[in-house]
Amino acid sequence: MTAMRPPTPRASVIIPAHNEARVIHRCLQSLEDSGLPLDIVVAANGCTDSTVEVASSFAGVTVLDLPEPSKVAALNSGDAAAVAYPRVYLDADISLSPTALADLVRALDTDRAIAAAPQVRFATDAASWPVRAFYDVFRELPYVRDQLVGLGVYGLSRSGRARFERFPALTSDDLFVQRLFAPDERIVVPSTFEVQVPRTLSNLIAVRVRVAKGNRQLAREGDDSARGDFSPSTGGTATALLGLVRSRPTTTPSVLVYLAVTLVARARAQRAKAGAWERDASTR
């Protein structure tokens, strides 16, 4: 389904969506509120709900109704349908602040190969204590605070997007993109986006299993799937956690929760089978 695009879009926004009828309205509304002329492509894939109908209710949005429930296939189909640069890749459950898109476009309007993302804000009010404890630590890690590209939204300049041809068949597209760019090629813009965190510990572990599986896949693929590996090291994370406990001893219980969740997720990731779509259902 092809909509009337703006004559000179400032960017293309690609949204892979699998059964996201409950949340995609908020996502698209945040794009509309940006006030920018945008080429928006919703790549609905394998949907059995009203995702296509909800997305089609927004003027100027191109909606692809793909039969296969695959995020990777949706990203590649959305890329093929997009017409503008820079490219912004956005999960359907993400809500951007009013200035986030303009800040991204401004940062990516360059000849350099750049990846950019807004600052993440974790919405933890509805979460259980262990989940809140995990994110109290997670948000303090230097990787998350200063170098994060991912967690549901990232943008690439034209030359940045040229670093790869198609999204590979990997669990985590954001981790794949993260590895393509050195820290000095990543920009965190001052505006924000909101992530609804899992509400329960079991849902959190499921999400972290997905992340661990993505890391394992990328480690196996090596340089065949990414130009370099600039992801944070385990040693660097351990140093950051130790520094957090030393500077703020009251965070020790939260750090222990973070470590326990991470270890359980890694153990389960070794046994789990990859799926086409894996996500937290507790926030939908």
C-alpha positions, 0 to 999 in steps of 0.5 A: 500500500503506497501513500502520497509521500512528501515532495522532499522528505528530510529522512526515511523512517523504516518501522518493522511491525509484527502484530503491533496494533496496540502500540504503533499508533503512539509511535506514528503519532510521535513522528507526526508530532515532529513536524518534519516531512518524512518518508515513513515505511511501515513494514508489517510482517506476518500480522494477524491483527489490525497493524496494517489498518492502524498504520494506513490511517496515518496520511503519507505512510507507506504500508507494506503487508508482508506475509512472512513474520521476519524482522530481518525481511521487514527491514530489507523490504522497508529499505528497498521501499524507502526513498530518502536519506538519512535512514532511521530504523524504529521499532513500533513500540518506541515513542520519540520525544518531539525534537528527537527526529529533528536532532537525528536528521541534523546529526546525520546530515553529513558526508561522514559515516555516522550512526546516531541515536537519541538518549534512552529513557527507561519507563520503569514505573510499572515494573517489578523491583528486580526489573527496576533494579536491573535498569538502575544499573544498566542505565549507568553503564558507559556503553548505554549512557555514552555510546548506545546505538540501538534499543529500538531506534537508530539512524544512519547517514547515507555513507553509514548505510553504505557500509552494508548491503542488506541486513543479515539473518541475525537475531539483533539488527541493532547489535549488528549495526553497533559493531559497524561503527567505532565509538567516534562514529556514533553520536548520541543526540540530546533528545530522548526516546522512551523504552517500556521495560518488561514488567516482570523478571521472567519477561526481562530474562526473555529479553536478555536471552534475545540479546545474549543470542544476538551476541553469540551469533555475531561472535560466530559470524565474525567479520563476515557479518560486520566490518569491525567489532566495536561492541563493549567488552565483558571486562569493560562492563565488569570494571564499570560495575565495580566502579559503581559499587565502590562509588555508590555502595547502596547499589550493591543489591541492584548490581547483584540483580544485574549480574544474576539476570545476565548470567541466567540469560547467557546460560539460556541463550546457549540452549535456545533456538533462534526465532523469527520474532522475539520480544517482550509481550508484557508491555503490549 
